[in-house]
């Protein structure tokens, strides 16, 4: 019996003349992920992607899990493939799902006939296959509304496919179909979720992180690297750029009004991120800001931050509350790493009472009184460290 994985498209199927471009990107992502799990053949037909193991080296279970994290796939199923012959379909259904049927009480059969040359129509396939399985398992009864198992048969171009219920997958659009951005990755909960959400909309991304040794430790940097590795299961392989930010941060602390420190620091980081983003040909910056969550995330503070540079700043969490963000972080597996107690560059030197409604005029005046800041930012941008993050590598950081 031959088993394959079927991957179903979501909104990609509505892309019209651009659909083939989206499908090509998705297949490339599937091939890349599957190379870690043996030898596979990937092909497409009728808005469905097929992943077929070529030999015994293929790990179907691990491949199925890996594919479930690829954006562009809305549902998955492991299916047994057979000839488009009704007797063979019945025998395959019993061989593939018989063990499961023996352990339940109710089932239903759902058939889809994409190949209209097949002599039996979908209702007839469902009825006759259901009768066959009832004959094999007399303890069963049919429940069309709430069955314990839905037996599915799809008659397609390449054969007949028998499987159980389709399993939800990541959804969204294939990574790389909506441009490229640089994500501001801190060690907190929000920024990995922001990366996840933008990748789900098809954006390829890299990360930038600001470190301030000795105020932040090597452990803090390893924590951020671990977060980038975790979210790479969804966002794909990428680069993590670590900025040595101690000198600019100390300069702002020593030369600017205390109440404006946080916004001035955010603007400084944005300017450095802008330089790196343009080197990488990124078209936007991504942050994990949520409106009014902290002092630097008020409308007025965000406006001052945006004015520091000229790339679009995408804020996918802007309307989410903390519980929603935490729920997503738990789902993608980043939460437990995010809450480990390592210092974050954004939390050091934070004033006790930051100004929540700054005006751009006063921010520009404060920056005019810091003539050495631009040189320090340029120096930091020149000293950025690159760390390669590859999908499928082990996270070697233990908190």
Secondary structure by P-SEA (a helix, b strand, c coil): cbbbbbbbbccccccccaaaaaaaaaaaaaaaaacccccccccccccbbbbbbccccccaaaaaaaaaaccccccccbbbbbcccaaaaaaaaaaacaaaaaacccbbbbbbcccccccccaaaaaaaaaaaaaaacccbbbbcccccbbbbbbbcccbbbbbcccccccccccccccbbbbbbccccccaaaaaaaaaaacccbbbbbbbbcccccaaaaaaaaaaaaaacccccbbbbbbbbcaaaaaaaaacccccaaaaaaaaaaaaaaaaaaaaaccccccccccccccccccaaaaaaaaaccccccccccccccaaaaaaaaaaacccccccccccccccccccccccccccaaaaaaaaaaccaaaaaaaaaaabbbbbbbbccccccccc
